[in-house]
Amino acid sequence: MCRLIARVAGAILATEPTDNVRTLRVLKVGEKPAEPIPQAIVTAKERQVEELRLKAKELGFFIVPSTGAMELLVDKIATSMRTREGKHIYQSAAIILKNFPQELAIDLFSQAEEVQGTKVGTTTWRMPDMTTVTNVFGYIFKARRDGTCVGATRAIKKPSELFVRVLATIMPTVEVSFVKSRGGVITLYVNFMYMLIDHSGTLHAPKDANRNEIALSQAMVTELRQRALRDVEELGRRGVPLSGGWWRQLGEINKAQVAEAHEQNAQGQPPPQKGKKRKAKEVFEVEAIVEEEKGWVLVRWAGYQPSWEAWRTTGAVGSPVETWEKISPMLQNTEAMIAWRAS
């Protein structure tokens, strides 16, 4: 129905519906009736969630969304897998999460072996082999948003590094316990060890209480190497920046050369020594483009200077120097690049 407005004694009377009952209020002359404030639309699902939350609170529980719990779990696991520093020299992790959803825990660890004979309120799972570890953690790692975790492996790269040189891979045996106390407090415990392997193929096993590396059978070493290699291959497909050493282990020589050249170029020239004049900027002439690979080209430089050997990525000492360079507008306008594109 339309709003009723009437002018009475220099004022305006307006009626507004309130719960289907019209009320009368006085407006000053010239004042416009206020527009009704739009109310937020609450969906049926949101009402159900709020009702569950209030009911759980009355019973002394808290509702945790499964996605949030998964993200918290995977972040705790991933951040525990680090290079050797401080307490992480032992390459072991003990993760404790309060109020973890019981149904989610059962779903996540259903592929592991459930330990029989545990006390009331406690459920314990073990992962005695690499297949189980990969199946369970491979599913958990899908919740890691940055894509650096796959299978049983996390790629480790410090902010100051350009490329991933070290992988951390979870080892058998893993033990997980879900404990529900009499007071209703729910706690998830995750305990595991992990090995480190660098891009040169060197494997670093966890250390014991005396800081000695634990002994691993040859079969376990082989299995861990194979697992890490499969995982790093998937990391490469995802676009994770791998070092040249990892690309070489995967047989990707061109990608290895690109990564190594990029790293060498990023190192730059040493700063001029204090008190010495800066040399005039050197001019480098491109002789030819030898190869092209995903936004990079292998440049053969005209002439030769012994100091250029520090930048060499192919060939022998004394031969023409070739380096991988990112394609730039300046490089595209060279005669060498024009000739390369025309060939």
C-alpha positions as CSV (number, residue, x, y, z in Angstrom):
1,M,0.0,0.0,0.0
2,C,1.1,3.6,-0.6
3,R,2.4,5.7,2.3
4,L,-0.2,8.2,3.5
5,I,1.1,11.8,3.9
6,A,-1.0,14.8,5.0
7,R,0.0,18.4,5.9
8,V,-1.2,19.4,9.4
9,A,-0.3,22.7,11.2
10,G,2.9,23.3,9.3
11,A,4.0,19.7,9.6
12,I,3.7,16.5,7.7
13,L,2.0,13.5,9.1
14,A,3.3,10.2,7.7
15,T,2.2,6.7,8.4
16,E,4.6,3.8,8.2
17,P,3.9,0.1,8.4
18,T,5.4,-1.7,11.4
19,D,4.6,-5.4,11.5
20,N,1.5,-4.7,9.4
21,V,0.3,-2.0,11.8
22,R,0.4,1.6,10.7
23,T,2.0,4.2,13.1
24,L,1.8,8.0,12.9
25,R,4.9,10.2,13.3
26,V,5.5,13.9,12.7
27,L,8.0,15.1,10.1
28,K,9.3,18.7,9.9
29,V,8.2,20.7,6.8
30,G,10.6,19.9,4.0
31,E,11.9,16.7,5.6
32,K,11.6,13.7,3.4
33,P,10.5,10.4,4.9
34,A,13.5,8.2,5.6
35,E,14.1,5.3,3.2
36,P,13.7,2.0,4.8
37,I,17.0,0.3,5.6
38,P,17.4,-2.9,3.6
39,Q,17.7,-5.9,5.8
40,A,20.3,-8.6,5.2
41,I,18.9,-11.8,3.7
42,V,19.6,-14.8,5.9
43,T,19.6,-18.1,4.1
44,A,18.1,-21.2,5.5
45,K,21.6,-22.8,5.7
46,E,22.9,-19.8,7.7
47,R,20.0,-20.1,10.1
48,Q,20.7,-23.8,10.6
49,V,24.4,-23.2,11.3
50,E,23.5,-20.5,13.8
51,E,21.0,-22.8,15.6
52,L,23.6,-25.5,15.7
53,R,26.3,-23.2,17.0
54,L,24.0,-22.0,19.8
55,K,22.9,-25.5,20.7
56,A,26.6,-26.7,20.8
57,K,27.5,-23.7,23.0
58,E,24.8,-24.7,25.5
59,L,26.2,-28.2,25.6
60,G,29.8,-27.0,26.0
61,F,31.0,-27.6,22.5
62,F,32.2,-25.5,19.6
63,I,31.4,-26.0,15.9
64,V,34.5,-25.9,13.6
65,P,33.9,-25.8,9.8
66,S,35.6,-28.8,8.2
67,T,37.4,-26.6,5.6
68,G,38.9,-24.4,8.4
69,A,40.0,-27.4,10.4
70,M,41.6,-29.0,7.3
71,E,43.5,-25.8,6.5
72,L,44.7,-25.4,10.1
73,L,45.9,-29.1,10.1
74,V,47.8,-28.9,6.8
75,D,49.4,-25.6,7.8
76,K,50.6,-27.0,11.1
77,I,52.0,-30.1,9.3
78,A,53.7,-28.1,6.6
79,T,55.3,-25.5,8.8
80,S,56.7,-28.3,11.0
81,M,58.6,-29.6,8.0
82,R,61.7,-27.4,7.9
83,T,65.4,-27.5,7.3
84,R,67.8,-28.3,10.2
85,E,67.7,-25.4,12.6
86,G,67.0,-25.2,16.3
87,K,64.7,-27.9,17.6
88,H,64.0,-29.0,14.0
89,I,67.4,-30.7,13.9
90,Y,65.6,-33.8,14.9
91,Q,63.2,-33.6,11.9
92,S,60.3,-34.7,14.0
93,A,56.9,-33.0,14.6
94,A,54.3,-33.3,17.4
95,I,51.2,-31.4,16.5
96,I,48.3,-30.8,18.9
97,L,44.9,-29.5,17.8
98,K,42.1,-28.7,20.2
99,N,38.4,-29.2,19.2
100,F,39.2,-31.0,16.0
101,P,36.0,-32.5,14.5
102,Q,35.7,-36.2,15.2
103,E,34.0,-37.1,12.0
104,L,36.7,-35.3,10.0
105,A,39.4,-37.2,11.8
106,I,37.8,-40.5,11.1
107,D,37.4,-39.6,7.4
108,L,41.1,-38.4,7.1
109,F,42.7,-41.4,8.8
110,S,40.4,-44.2,7.7
111,Q,43.1,-45.6,5.4
112,A,45.6,-46.0,8.3
113,E,45.7,-48.9,10.7
114,E,43.5,-48.4,13.8
115,V,45.3,-49.6,16.9
116,Q,43.2,-52.0,19.0
117,G,42.9,-51.9,22.8
118,T,43.2,-48.2,23.4
119,K,41.5,-46.7,26.4
120,V,38.0,-45.4,26.3
121,G,37.7,-42.1,24.5
122,T,40.9,-42.6,22.5
123,T,41.3,-43.7,18.9
124,T,44.8,-44.2,17.5
125,W,45.9,-44.8,13.9
126,R,49.3,-45.8,12.6
127,M,50.8,-45.6,9.1
128,P,53.6,-48.3,9.0
129,D,54.4,-48.0,5.3
130,M,55.1,-45.4,2.6
131,T,51.9,-46.2,0.6
132,T,49.7,-45.4,3.6
133,V,51.6,-42.3,4.4
134,T,51.3,-41.0,0.8
135,N,47.6,-41.9,0.6
136,V,46.7,-40.1,3.8
137,F,48.9,-37.1,3.6
138,G,48.4,-36.7,-0.1
139,Y,44.7,-36.1,0.6
140,I,45.5,-33.7,3.5
141,F,48.0,-31.7,1.5
142,K,45.3,-30.9,-1.1
143,A,44.1,-28.2,1.3
144,R,47.5,-26.4,1.2
145,R,46.7,-23.3,-0.9
146,D,50.3,-22.5,-2.1
147,G,50.7,-25.8,-4.0
148,T,54.1,-26.5,-2.3
149,C,52.9,-29.8,-0.8
150,V,52.1,-33.0,-2.7
151,G,52.1,-36.7,-1.9
152,A,54.1,-37.0,1.3
153,T,56.5,-34.1,0.4
154,R,56.8,-30.4,1.1
155,A,59.0,-28.1,-1.1
156,I,61.1,-25.9,1.1
157,K,62.1,-22.4,-0.1
158,K,63.2,-19.5,2.0
159,P,62.0,-16.0,0.9
160,S,65.6,-15.1,0.0
161,E,65.9,-18.1,-2.4
162,L,64.8,-18.1,-6.0
163,F,64.4,-21.9,-6.3
164,V,63.5,-24.9,-4.3
165,R,66.7,-26.9,-3.4
166,V,65.4,-29.0,-0.5
167,L,62.4,-31.4,-0.1
168,A,61.0,-32.7,3.2
169,T,59.2,-36.1,2.9
170,I,57.2,-37.7,5.7
171,M,58.5,-41.2,6.7
172,P,56.8,-44.2,8.1
173,T,55.8,-44.7,11.0
174,V,53.2,-42.0,11.7
175,E,51.0,-42.1,14.7
176,V,47.8,-40.1,15.1
177,S,45.5,-40.1,18.2
178,F,42.1,-38.6,18.7
179,V,41.3,-38.1,22.4
180,K,38.0,-37.2,23.9
181,S,38.2,-36.4,27.7
182,R,35.4,-36.8,30.2
183,G,34.9,-33.1,30.2
184,G,34.1,-33.1,26.5
185,V,37.5,-31.6,25.4
186,I,38.5,-33.1,22.0
187,T,42.2,-33.2,21.0
188,L,44.0,-34.4,17.9
189,Y,47.7,-35.5,18.2
190,V,49.8,-36.1,15.1
191,N,53.4,-37.4,15.5
192,F,55.8,-38.1,12.6
193,M,59.3,-37.8,11.4
194,Y,60.5,-36.6,8.0
195,M,63.7,-36.9,5.9
196,L,65.4,-34.1,4.0
197,I,66.8,-34.5,0.5
198,D,68.6,-31.8,-1.5
199,H,68.9,-31.2,-5.2
200,S,72.2,-33.0,-5.4
201,G,70.6,-36.2,-4.2
202,T,72.0,-36.1,-0.6
203,L,69.6,-37.6,1.9
204,H,69.5,-36.4,5.5
205,A,67.8,-38.8,8.0
206,P,66.2,-37.5,11.3
207,K,68.5,-37.4,14.3
208,D,68.1,-39.2,17.6
209,A,68.4,-37.8,21.1
210,N,72.2,-37.9,20.8
211,R,72.1,-35.9,17.5
212,N,73.1,-38.9,15.5
213,E,71.2,-39.7,12.3
214,I,69.0,-42.7,12.7
215,A,69.9,-45.8,10.7
216,L,67.7,-46.5,7.6
217,S,67.7,-49.7,5.7
218,Q,68.7,-49.5,2.0
219,A,65.2,-50.5,1.0
220,M,63.8,-47.5,3.0
221,V,66.4,-45.1,1.5
222,T,65.5,-46.3,-2.0
223,E,61.7,-45.9,-1.3
224,L,62.1,-42.4,0.1
225,R,64.2,-41.3,-2.9
226,Q,61.7,-42.7,-5.3
227,R,58.8,-41.0,-3.4
228,A,60.6,-37.6,-3.4
229,L,61.4,-37.9,-7.1
230,R,57.8,-38.6,-8.0
231,D,56.6,-35.7,-5.8
232,V,59.2,-33.2,-7.2
233,E,58.1,-34.1,-10.7
234,E,54.5,-33.2,-9.7
235,L,55.7,-30.0,-8.1
236,G,57.4,-29.1,-11.4
237,R,54.2,-29.6,-13.3
238,R,52.5,-27.3,-10.9
239,G,54.9,-24.5,-11.7
240,V,56.9,-24.6,-8.4
241,P,60.3,-23.0,-9.1
242,L,62.7,-25.9,-8.9
243,S,66.5,-25.5,-8.9
244,G,68.6,-26.7,-11.8
245,G,69.7,-29.7,-9.8
246,W,66.2,-31.0,-9.5
247,W,65.5,-30.4,-13.2
248,R,68.6,-32.4,-14.0
249,Q,67.5,-35.3,-11.8
250,L,64.2,-35.3,-13.8
251,G,66.1,-35.3,-17.1
252,E,64.9,-31.8,-18.0
253,I,68.3,-30.3,-19.2
254,N,66.9,-27.2,-20.9
255,K,64.9,-26.3,-17.8
256,A,67.9,-26.9,-15.7
257,Q,70.0,-24.5,-17.8
258,V,67.3,-21.9,-17.7
259,A,67.1,-22.1,-13.8
260,E,70.8,-22.0,-13.4
261,A,71.2,-19.1,-15.8
262,H,68.4,-17.2,-14.0
263,E,70.1,-17.7,-10.7
264,Q,73.5,-16.6,-12.0
265,N,72.1,-13.5,-13.5
266,A,70.3,-12.7,-10.3
267,Q,73.5,-12.8,-8.4
268,G,74.7,-9.7,-10.2
269,Q,78.1,-8.1,-10.3
270,P,79.9,-7.4,-7.0
271,P,79.5,-3.8,-5.8
272,P,82.4,-1.4,-6.6
273,Q,84.9,-1.1,-3.8
274,K,84.9,2.0,-1.7
275,G,87.2,4.8,-2.9
276,K,87.5,3.4,-6.4
277,K,85.8,5.0,-9.4
278,R,82.9,3.1,-11.0
279,K,83.9,1.7,-14.4
280,A,82.0,2.9,-17.4
281,K,79.0,0.6,-18.2
282,E,80.2,-2.2,-20.5
283,V,78.4,-2.8,-23.8
284,F,77.6,-6.4,-24.7
285,E,76.8,-7.3,-28.3
286,V,74.5,-10.2,-29.2
287,E,76.0,-12.4,-31.9
288,A,73.1,-14.9,-32.2
289,I,70.1,-16.5,-30.6
290,V,70.8,-20.2,-30.2
291,E,67.7,-21.6,-28.5
292,E,64.4,-20.5,-27.1
293,E,62.5,-21.9,-24.1
294,K,59.3,-20.5,-22.6
295,G,60.1,-16.8,-22.4
296,W,63.9,-17.4,-22.3
297,V,66.5,-17.5,-25.0
298,L,70.1,-18.8,-25.1
299,V,72.2,-15.8,-26.2
300,R,75.6,-16.2,-27.8
301,W,77.6,-13.0,-27.1
302,A,79.9,-11.4,-29.7
303,G,83.6,-11.3,-28.8
304,Y,85.1,-12.8,-25.7
305,Q,86.3,-11.6,-22.3
306,P,87.8,-14.0,-19.7
307,S,85.6,-12.3,-17.0
308,W,82.5,-13.6,-18.8
309,E,83.4,-17.1,-17.8
310,A,81.6,-16.6,-14.5
311,W,78.4,-16.4,-16.4
312,R,78.9,-19.4,-18.7
313,T,76.2,-22.0,-18.7
314,T,77.2,-24.1,-21.8
315,G,80.4,-24.9,-23.6
316,A,84.0,-25.1,-22.6
317,V,86.3,-22.3,-21.2
318,G,87.6,-20.1,-24.0
319,S,84.7,-20.9,-26.4
320,P,82.0,-18.3,-27.2
321,V,80.0,-17.5,-24.1
322,E,76.3,-18.4,-24.1
323,T,73.9,-17.5,-21.4
324,W,70.1,-17.9,-20.9
325,E,68.4,-14.5,-20.8
326,K,64.8,-13.5,-20.2
327,I,63.2,-12.1,-23.4
328,S,62.9,-8.3,-23.0
329,P,61.8,-5.5,-25.3
330,M,65.5,-4.5,-25.8
331,L,66.4,-8.1,-26.7
332,Q,63.5,-8.5,-29.1
333,N,64.7,-5.5,-31.2
334,T,68.2,-6.9,-31.8
335,E,69.1,-8.1,-35.3
336,A,69.9,-11.5,-33.8
337,M,66.4,-12.0,-32.4
338,I,64.8,-10.8,-35.6
339,A,66.9,-13.3,-37.5
340,W,66.1,-16.0,-35.1
341,R,62.3,-15.4,-35.4
342,A,62.6,-15.3,-39.2
343,S,64.4,-18.6,-39.4
